[in-house]
Amino acid sequence: MTATKMVHVPYRGNYMPDLLAGQVQVVFAPIAQALPLIREGKLHALGVTTAQRAAALPDIPAIGEFLKGYDGFGWYGLGAPAKTPPEIIKKLSDATNDALTNPVVNERFSQLGIEPMPLTAAAFTKHIAQEVDKWAEVIKAQGIEVN
């Protein structure tokens, strides 16, 4: 969106030692991985890749504040085989959402810089479809090809 040119350096393992040693100048790291190093003063956070600031780093600007429409955050979710009965899907979804709204779980996630997104199965399916569409546009705009 900014026409910034960067060189992608693929790592098979942990890139953090090279970043801390100055061999790599910048990374897009999961907040849960970077947060302890930021808090210890070993890393300097330049921004978060979301539309709004992250609760764990309220003084760090969101890229979306400067670049309208930018929102690129990682997420995790639970899935089940396509033929799983609806009542089992509902039971799994309800249990997961109960855990994600539990104050003890939420406090631990907060310490890690993770912001839970409790969703119904239908809302999660919609979220996945939106993410596929969004990243397909990025791939097309950048001319990325799979070899």
C-alpha positions, -999 to +999 in steps of 0.1 A: +000+000+000+030+023+004+052+009-023+079+002+003+105-023-009+118-049+015+138-080+010+121-111+024+146-133+043+131-167+048+140-185+081+136-221+088+140-214+125+140-185+149+150-152+134+150-133+167+187-139+175+196-122+141+173-093+148+187-088+183+223-090+169+215-064+142+219-089+113+182-082+103+169-047+106+132-052+109+107-080+113+070-084+114+067-106+146+038-119+165+031-096+194+032-125+219+067-133+207+080-097+207+063-083+237+087-096+264+117-083+244+099-049+240+092-048+277+128-056+285+140-029+262+158-053+238+135-045+209+120-012+198+084-015+185+078+007+154+042+000+150+015-027+152+001-041+120-035-035+129-061-008+123-062+003+159-035+003+187-030-029+206-041-029+242-007-044+252+012-016+235-010+015+238+018+039+231+028+022+199+010+035+168-011+013+146-001+013+109-038+017+103-036+052+119-014+064+091-025+042+063-062+040+061-075+005+053-044-012+066-051-041+089-029-072+088-030-092+120-024-128+127-050-150+143-056-185+154-088-205+153-102-240+158-115-261+130-132-294+127-138-318+098-165-307+074-189-335+083-188-329+120-224-328+133-238-293+140-244-301+176-208-310+181-197-278+164-220-258+187-206-275+217-170-269+207-178-233+198-196-226+231-168-242+251-142-222+233-161-189+236-166-196+273-129-200+278-121-169+257-144-148+279-132-163+312-115-135+333-085-157+342-079-167+306-084-132+294-059-119+320-032-144+308-039-135+272-036-098+280-002-104+296+009-121+263-005-093+242-032-115+227-067-101+222-093-129+220-120-128+193-149-150+205-170-158+174-198-182+166-190-209+140-209-189+114-191-157+122-157-175+121-165-189+087-173-154+075-141-141+090-120-167+072-137-159+039-130-122+044-094-129+052-090-151+021-105-123-001-083-096+016-050-116+012-059-127-023-061-090-033-026-084-017-012-114-035-026-103-069-015-066-064+020-077-055+023-102-084+032-130-060+034-164-076+037-198-060+065-219-074 
